Amino acid sequence: MMQTLRWGILSTGAIAHTFATSLRDEPGAELVAVGSRTAARAAAFAQQFNIPHRPR
C-alpha cells in the first residue's frame, strides 16, 4: 500500500509551476497548500492546480 505524501508550496513563480505540474503525474503525491506574498496570486495558483488550502 502506497502512502500519500502531501505537499505545500510557498511560491507561485515559474519553478513552483513546474513542480506543481510534475506532482500531478507523481503517484502518491498530493499538492494541498499554497502560499504567496499576495492572496490573489496564491488564489490564482490554487485554482489552476486545484489546491484546497490557500489564503482567503
C-alpha positions in Angstrom: 0.0 0.0 0.0 1.4 3.3 -1.1 1.1 6.3 1.3 0.2 9.7 0.1 2.8 12.4 0.6 1.1 15.8 1.0 2.9 18.9 -0.3 2.7 22.6 0.3 4.3 25.3 -1.9 5.4 28.7 -0.6 5.7 30.4 -4.0 3.8 30.9 -7.3 6.7 31.5 -9.7 8.0 29.5 -12.6 9.7 26.8 -10.6 6.6 26.3 -8.5 4.5 25.9 -11.6 6.9 23.3 -13.0 6.9 21.5 -9.6 3.1 21.5 -9.3 2.7 20.2 -12.8 5.2 17.4 -12.1 3.3 16.5 -8.9 0.1 15.9 -10.9 1.8 12.9 -12.6 3.5 11.5 -9.5 1.7 8.6 -7.8 1.5 9.1 -4.0 1.9 12.9 -4.1 -0.8 15.4 -3.4 -0.5 19.2 -3.6 -2.7 20.5 -0.7 -1.5 24.0 0.1 0.0 27.2 -1.5 1.2 30.5 -0.1 2.4 33.6 -1.7 3.2 37.3 -1.0 -0.3 38.2 -2.1 -3.5 36.3 -1.5 -4.6 37.0 -5.1 -1.5 35.2 -6.5 -2.0 32.2 -4.2 -5.7 32.0 -5.1 -5.0 32.0 -8.8 -2.3 29.4 -8.5 -4.6 27.3 -6.3 -7.4 27.5 -8.8 -5.1 26.5 -11.6 -3.8 23.4 -9.8 -7.0 22.6 -7.7 -5.2 23.2 -4.4 -7.7 23.2 -1.4 -5.7 25.2 1.2 -4.8 28.8 0.3 -5.1 32.3 1.7 -8.5 33.8 1.5 
